[in-house]
Amino acid sequence: MQSTNSMKNLFQKSVSKRNWVYSLVTITVFVLAVTFLFQEGMKKTVSLSVNGEEQLVRTNAANVKEIFAELEIEVDSKDYLNPSGDSEVYHDMKVKWEPAKKLSLNMSGQTWQVKTTADTVQEFLSKENIEVNEKDNLSHELTASIEEDMMISLEQAFAWTLVDGTKEQEAWSTSITVADFLKQHDIKLNKDDRIEPALDTKLSEGASVEIVRVEKVTDVVEESKNFSVETRKDEDLTSGTEEVVQKGEEGLVEKTYDIVLENGKEVSRKLSSEKIVKESVNQVVSIGTKVLVADVSRETQTTEAAAEKKESASQPVQVVSTAASAPAESTPVVQTVASPKKESTEEPESGKELLVSSTAYTASCNGCSGITATGIDLKANPGLKVIAVDPAVIPLGSKVYVEGYGYAIAGDTGGAIKGNKIDVFIPTKEEAYRWGNRQVKINILP
């Protein structure tokens, strides 16, 4: 009996202990349920848009950032998030998130990895503050959509100078070769054209490219051909005189030239051929060889001796060499010498008398040939009496008598002998100096 009572007591204790556990569990569950229901009741409903897709999220997050933490979504700083991650969460809040796309940007020879939320290439470049003009080389259309792992290349154009022949202009291009630029703009080079720098040279900002346009042409011209002068000796003509027997005529030659033009200007001309269109006709001239020698036999030693006794005033006079002793158009050489002492007193034959200014010349000056205008060799015949005259006053070949000089022949001319002026030939400089410059009477003998 005691044993039975003991079992009852133990059973009752066991039931009592089990009831207590059940009660505790029940209380705990109730608390948890109440807590859960409280928390659920405190959650806020948030509308979350991810890449254009919307979903409702109930959250107890204090800010937007915690919402993505609860969802185990990593948000990058380049992602689009609105409102911002620090914004406080409220009921029926709308949150928009667009993750940034990764792409590569190649520009100026360098490549960057970039993240962007831009929808188009134009929007992307605008966000990156990159300006694009119509001359730039862009790998995509501006309206193209941005895609993940996209590669965008941009070659920016620069200014340089193009000189094509005589035309200069400002050109724009990207960093390409000269040949590529010419091809792009349909600029053709002819066979002989030159270009600087070379075609394979890469263009750079501020560069200058010059095209020299070379043109080869042919020019045919007609030129006159001078005639030759053929001379013949004529014993019937007085020495120093000429007579045209046959008048010369110029010929005509057709010449062909190869001409090189650079930018329209002639730089070279080469004679390639010539053809005679009309032959020239030689001019034939008869040259007189008949020499008139002055008659000096009438001058005697007595006359010369008498002349030596006369002396004029001691006033200096001038001697000018103007005839065969010097070139015809040379300026007379003036020297001061003593007055002459020798004069001829022989009476002349009758004839036309003139009062003339006279000087003296020799045949031994520097550069003098000694040959007179009528062909008399004064160096070979120093004893001849010859005077230089103006043929318009005293005809060449005339026999004359010169006061103080004697009988002579008008056989020479001189550049300074004009009008009533003569130049008497005297073999030596000393005697010529003594003659000086004087007024004399001259008789032109018949």
C-alpha distance (Angstrom), angle and dihedral (degrees) to the residues before:
residue distance angle dihedral
M1 . . .
Q2 3.72 . .
S3 3.66 89.5 .
T4 3.79 91.0 54.4
N5 3.75 92.3 51.2
S6 3.74 90.0 50.4
M7 3.77 91.0 55.1
K8 3.81 90.4 49.7
N9 3.70 91.5 52.7
L10 3.75 92.8 48.9
F11 3.84 91.8 49.1
Q12 3.76 91.7 49.2
K13 3.80 90.9 50.2
S14 3.78 90.6 49.2
V15 3.79 92.5 50.5
S16 3.71 91.4 47.5
K17 3.82 91.7 51.5
R18 3.82 92.5 48.0
N19 3.76 91.4 50.3
W20 3.76 89.6 53.5
V21 3.83 91.8 53.6
Y22 3.75 91.4 47.6
S23 3.74 90.2 49.8
L24 3.81 91.6 50.6
V25 3.77 92.1 48.9
T26 3.72 90.9 47.6
I27 3.76 91.6 50.6
T28 3.80 91.0 48.0
V29 3.76 92.6 49.5
F30 3.72 90.2 47.6
V31 3.76 92.2 50.8
L32 3.74 91.3 47.6
A33 3.75 91.5 47.5
V34 3.73 91.2 49.0
T35 3.79 90.3 46.8
F36 3.78 91.6 47.8
L37 3.73 91.6 47.0
F38 3.77 89.1 47.8
Q39 3.79 92.5 49.4
E40 3.77 92.1 45.2
G41 3.69 88.8 49.1
M42 3.80 90.1 51.7
K43 3.85 95.1 49.9
K44 3.80 118.5 109.4
T45 3.76 124.1 -136.1
V46 3.81 113.3 -126.0
S47 3.83 126.9 -171.5
L48 3.80 106.2 -140.1
S49 3.87 120.1 -166.2
V50 3.80 113.3 -161.4
N51 3.84 116.3 -177.6
G52 3.79 89.2 -24.8
E53 3.80 95.5 -48.4
E54 3.83 116.6 113.2
Q55 3.82 128.0 -147.9
L56 3.81 134.8 170.4
V57 3.75 117.6 -119.9
R58 3.83 126.9 -172.2
T59 3.75 110.2 -152.5
N60 3.74 143.9 164.1
A61 3.86 90.0 -155.2
A62 3.75 113.8 137.6
N63 3.84 94.6 -145.9
V64 3.80 139.8 15.4
K65 3.77 92.7 -99.2
E66 3.81 91.1 59.9
I67 3.80 90.9 52.9
F68 3.85 89.9 62.3
A69 3.82 89.6 43.2
E70 3.82 89.5 55.3
L71 3.81 88.4 49.5
E72 3.81 90.5 46.0
I73 3.81 91.0 -124.5
E74 3.82 117.2 147.3
V75 3.80 112.8 -139.9
D76 3.85 117.8 -155.3
S77 3.78 121.9 -147.3
K78 3.83 88.8 -120.0
D79 3.82 91.8 54.7
Y80 3.76 120.2 103.9
L81 3.82 109.9 -111.5
N82 3.78 124.5 170.1
P83 2.94 121.3 -147.6
S84 3.77 98.8 24.4
G85 3.81 122.8 -101.9
D86 3.82 93.1 -102.8
S87 3.81 93.2 56.1
E88 3.84 114.9 118.0
V89 3.79 115.7 -111.9
Y90 3.80 118.8 -119.5
H91 3.79 135.3 176.5
D92 3.81 115.1 -75.5
M93 3.80 90.3 10.0
K94 3.84 117.8 165.2
V95 3.79 117.5 -139.9
K96 3.81 123.3 -175.5
W97 3.79 121.5 -162.6
E98 3.80 127.8 178.1
P99 3.77 116.5 177.0
A100 3.86 114.4 -134.7
K101 3.81 118.7 -108.8
K102 3.79 120.4 -127.3
L103 3.80 116.8 -128.0
S104 3.84 140.8 157.1
L105 3.80 124.6 -117.2
N106 3.82 118.7 -159.8
M107 3.80 113.3 -166.5
S108 3.81 134.3 153.0
G109 3.79 89.8 -0.3
Q110 3.81 94.3 -55.5
T111 3.81 130.9 102.9
W112 3.81 126.4 -145.5
Q113 3.82 130.5 -172.3
V114 3.79 107.9 -130.9
K115 3.82 136.4 -177.9
T116 3.77 119.1 -150.6
T117 3.76 142.2 167.4
A118 3.80 92.2 -156.3
D119 3.78 115.5 128.8
T120 3.83 97.6 -150.9
V121 3.81 137.9 31.3
Q122 3.79 90.5 -113.1
E123 3.82 91.5 52.8
F124 3.79 90.5 47.6
L125 3.84 93.3 51.6
S126 3.78 90.5 45.8
K127 3.84 91.5 52.5
E128 3.80 89.1 49.5
N129 3.86 90.9 49.4
I130 3.81 92.0 -121.0
E131 3.80 115.4 149.4
V132 3.79 119.5 -149.3
N133 3.82 124.3 -165.9
E134 3.77 129.2 -167.6
K135 3.82 93.2 -100.0
D136 3.83 93.7 56.1
N137 3.79 120.0 99.9
L138 3.84 109.2 -123.7
S139 3.80 120.6 -179.5
H140 3.84 94.4 -142.5
E141 3.75 137.8 36.0
L142 3.79 113.2 -98.2
T143 3.79 89.5 -120.0
A144 3.82 93.6 54.1
S145 3.84 115.4 120.9
I146 3.78 119.9 -112.9
E147 3.79 112.6 -112.1
E148 3.77 133.5 -172.5
D149 3.83 114.0 -85.3
M150 3.80 90.7 7.4
M151 3.86 119.0 165.2
I152 3.81 115.1 -141.9
S153 3.85 118.6 -172.0
L154 3.78 124.4 -167.6
E155 3.83 125.6 -175.5
Q156 3.78 108.8 -173.0
A157 3.82 116.6 -145.9
F158 3.80 122.5 -126.2
A159 3.81 134.9 -164.7
W160 3.82 126.0 -103.5
T161 3.82 137.4 153.7
L162 3.79 126.9 -97.1
V163 3.82 118.7 -166.8
D164 3.80 109.5 -169.7
G165 3.80 107.8 -178.0
T166 3.80 104.9 -55.8
K167 3.82 94.7 -18.1
E168 3.79 119.3 95.2
Q169 3.78 122.1 -169.3
E170 3.79 141.4 163.3
A171 3.78 111.4 -108.9
W172 3.81 132.1 -166.0
S173 3.75 126.5 -152.5
T174 3.78 144.5 140.0
S175 3.78 122.8 -106.6
I176 3.80 98.1 -64.4
T177 3.80 134.3 131.0
V178 3.78 123.4 -87.9
A179 3.82 89.5 -112.3
D180 3.82 92.0 53.9
F181 3.79 91.6 50.3
L182 3.82 92.2 51.1
K183 3.80 89.9 48.9
Q184 3.82 93.3 48.7
H185 3.81 91.5 51.6
D186 3.83 96.1 38.6
I187 3.81 93.1 -119.8
K188 3.81 107.6 160.5
L189 3.80 127.8 -156.8
N190 3.79 120.8 -145.6
K191 3.79 122.2 -135.9
D192 3.80 96.4 -95.2
D193 3.82 98.8 34.0
R194 3.80 118.7 118.5
I195 3.80 127.4 -146.2
E196 3.78 130.9 -167.5
P197 2.99 126.9 -129.2
A198 3.81 103.2 29.9
L199 3.81 121.4 -91.7
D200 3.81 93.7 -108.0
T201 3.82 92.6 55.5
K202 3.81 114.7 116.7
L203 3.76 114.4 -125.5
S204 3.78 120.1 -120.8
E205 3.77 135.2 -176.3
G206 3.81 112.6 -73.2
A207 3.81 93.4 14.7
S208 3.81 122.0 145.2
V209 3.81 124.0 -143.2
E210 3.81 119.1 -169.1
I211 3.79 125.6 -165.8
V212 3.81 114.4 -163.4
R213 3.78 108.8 -156.6
V214 3.82 107.9 -144.6
E215 3.78 120.1 -163.3
K216 3.80 127.8 -179.0
V217 3.80 116.5 -155.1
T218 3.80 138.4 166.8
D219 3.81 123.2 -124.4
V220 3.81 122.1 -165.3
V221 3.81 116.5 -164.2
E222 3.77 134.9 171.5
E223 3.78 117.1 -133.1
S224 3.78 130.7 -175.2
K225 3.79 118.6 -111.5
N226 3.80 115.3 -141.5
F227 3.76 117.9 -125.2
S228 3.79 122.4 -125.7
V229 3.80 123.7 -119.5
E230 3.78 115.2 -127.4
T231 3.81 116.0 -162.2
R232 3.77 127.6 -157.3
K233 3.77 127.6 -171.5
D234 3.80 115.1 -119.0
E235 3.81 119.2 -166.9
D236 3.77 91.8 -166.4
L237 3.80 93.3 62.4
T238 3.80 122.1 78.3
S239 3.77 113.3 -107.0
G240 3.83 110.0 -93.9
T241 3.78 95.2 30.6
E242 3.79 125.5 106.1
E243 3.77 134.7 -162.7
V244 3.80 126.1 -165.5
V245 3.80 107.1 -131.6
Q246 3.81 96.5 175.3
K247 3.79 124.5 19.6
G248 3.81 114.7 -130.2
E249 3.78 123.1 -123.7
E250 3.79 126.4 -156.5
G251 3.79 118.7 -121.1
L252 3.81 128.7 -140.5
V253 3.81 126.7 -121.3
E254 3.81 126.6 -169.8
K255 3.82 110.5 -146.1
T256 3.81 126.2 -169.1
Y257 3.79 118.1 -153.8
D258 3.80 129.7 -167.6
I259 3.82 106.2 -140.6
V260 3.80 129.1 -165.4
L261 3.80 117.1 -154.5
E262 3.80 123.6 -166.0
N263 3.78 114.2 -164.5
G264 3.80 87.8 -18.0
K265 3.82 95.4 -52.1
E266 3.80 123.3 112.5
V267 3.81 111.6 -116.2
S268 3.80 101.2 166.2
R269 3.81 139.8 16.1
K270 3.79 122.9 -169.3
L271 3.79 126.7 -175.9
S272 3.79 107.1 -125.7
S273 3.81 101.4 172.5
E274 3.79 143.6 -11.9
K275 3.79 133.9 -158.7
I276 3.79 129.1 -165.8
V277 3.78 109.1 -124.3
K278 3.80 96.0 176.0
E279 3.79 128.3 12.5
S280 3.81 117.7 -128.0
V281 3.82 120.6 -119.9
N282 3.80 117.1 -131.4
Q283 3.76 119.3 -123.2
V284 3.81 112.6 -126.1
V285 3.80 117.3 -150.0
S286 3.80 127.3 -176.2
I287 3.81 113.3 -142.1
G288 3.77 117.0 -154.5
T289 3.80 116.6 -124.3
K290 3.79 100.0 175.9
V291 3.83 107.4 118.0
L292 3.80 121.0 -154.1
V293 3.79 109.0 -154.7
A294 3.80 119.4 -160.1
D295 3.80 116.7 -111.7
V296 3.77 104.3 -120.5
S297 3.82 97.8 163.5
R298 3.77 92.3 98.1
E299 3.74 91.9 64.9
T300 3.78 109.6 89.9
Q301 3.73 134.2 -165.3
T302 3.77 87.3 -114.0
T303 3.76 91.1 59.0
E304 3.78 92.2 49.0
A305 3.79 91.9 47.5
A306 3.78 91.2 51.0
A307 3.74 91.0 49.2
E308 3.77 91.7 54.8
K309 3.81 90.8 60.4
K310 3.77 92.8 62.2
E311 3.71 119.8 86.7
S312 3.71 127.0 -178.0
A313 3.78 126.6 -150.0
S314 3.81 116.8 -55.0
Q315 3.82 92.1 -118.7
P316 3.84 109.7 125.9
V317 3.79 118.5 -111.2
Q318 3.81 134.2 -164.8
V319 3.81 128.5 -109.5
V320 3.82 117.3 -156.3
S321 3.80 124.3 -168.3
T322 3.78 106.9 -147.3
A323 3.82 111.2 143.2
A324 3.80 136.6 54.5
S325 3.78 90.8 -20.9
A326 3.84 92.2 68.2
P327 3.80 140.4 24.3
A328 3.79 112.8 -72.8
E329 3.83 96.8 -116.4
S330 3.81 98.3 37.3
T331 3.77 120.6 122.5
P332 3.84 110.3 -102.6
V333 3.78 115.6 -102.4
V334 3.78 109.8 -128.9
Q335 3.80 123.5 -153.5
T336 3.77 129.9 172.7
V337 3.82 114.8 -127.2
A338 3.77 139.6 160.5
S339 3.82 120.9 -81.3
P340 3.83 115.7 -86.6
K341 3.78 119.9 -96.8
K342 3.81 102.1 -168.2
E343 3.78 122.9 75.8
S344 3.79 134.2 159.1
T345 3.80 117.5 -120.0
E346 3.79 96.6 -174.1
E347 3.77 113.3 127.8
P348 3.81 113.0 -118.0
E349 3.77 128.4 -130.5
S350 3.75 116.2 -101.2
G351 3.83 117.8 -85.5
K352 3.79 143.5 115.6
E353 3.78 108.2 -35.3
L354 3.79 124.9 -148.6
L355 3.79 134.3 177.7
V356 3.79 107.5 -136.5
S357 3.80 140.9 171.6
S358 3.80 110.8 -115.2
T359 3.78 137.1 -162.8
A360 3.80 131.4 172.7
Y361 3.80 133.5 -121.1
T362 3.79 139.6 -176.4
A363 3.80 134.0 -149.7
S364 3.81 95.4 -129.8
C365 3.82 103.6 76.7
N366 3.82 122.0 120.1
G367 3.80 110.5 -79.8
C368 3.81 93.7 10.7
S369 3.80 116.0 135.6
G370 3.79 94.7 -162.8
I371 3.82 90.0 -136.3
T372 3.79 114.2 122.9
A373 3.78 126.6 -140.7
T374 3.82 88.9 -96.8
G375 3.82 93.8 48.8
I376 3.82 100.5 -99.9
D377 3.82 112.1 150.5
L378 3.80 103.1 -138.8
K379 3.78 94.1 -179.0
A380 3.79 90.3 57.1
N381 3.81 91.9 42.3
P382 3.82 106.9 36.7
G383 3.83 91.9 159.2
L384 3.81 95.3 63.4
K385 3.77 120.5 108.0
V386 3.80 107.8 -131.8
I387 3.77 131.2 159.6
A388 3.80 131.3 -164.3
V389 3.80 113.9 -129.4
D390 3.78 143.8 173.5
P391 3.83 100.8 -102.7
A392 3.79 89.2 -146.9
V393 3.82 89.1 64.9
I394 3.80 102.7 28.2
P395 3.83 115.8 22.8
L396 3.79 116.8 -127.0
G397 3.80 111.7 -101.6
S398 3.81 93.6 31.3
K399 3.78 118.5 142.2
V400 3.81 109.7 -128.5
Y401 3.73 142.3 176.7
V402 3.81 115.9 -138.9
E403 3.76 120.6 -161.1
G404 3.79 108.6 -113.9
Y405 3.84 92.4 6.7
G406 3.77 106.1 60.1
Y407 3.78 134.9 -145.0
A408 3.79 114.1 -8.2
I409 3.78 144.6 154.3
A410 3.81 124.6 -109.7
G411 3.80 92.4 -126.7
D412 3.79 106.8 141.7
T413 3.81 143.7 49.1
G414 3.79 134.8 -155.5
G415 3.78 139.2 -161.2
A416 3.79 91.6 -120.5
I417 3.81 95.2 42.3
K418 3.78 103.5 99.3
G419 3.78 129.5 148.5
N420 3.83 119.2 -20.5
K421 3.75 94.9 1.5
I422 3.82 132.9 108.8
D423 3.78 137.3 -176.8
V424 3.81 116.8 -147.2
F425 3.80 121.2 -148.3
I426 3.82 114.5 -125.4
P427 3.79 118.8 175.3
T428 3.81 99.0 -137.1
K429 3.78 131.4 49.2
E430 3.80 92.2 -133.6
E431 3.80 92.3 58.0
A432 3.81 90.7 42.9
Y433 3.80 89.7 53.6
R434 3.77 89.6 50.6
W435 3.78 90.4 53.1
G436 3.75 90.7 56.3
N437 3.82 118.5 161.3
R438 3.79 117.5 -38.3
Q439 3.79 144.3 152.2
V440 3.81 111.4 -110.7
K441 3.75 139.3 172.1
I442 3.77 118.2 -116.6
N443 3.76 128.6 -166.1
I444 3.81 118.6 -154.0
L445 3.79 101.8 -148.5
P446 3.79 123.0 -143.4
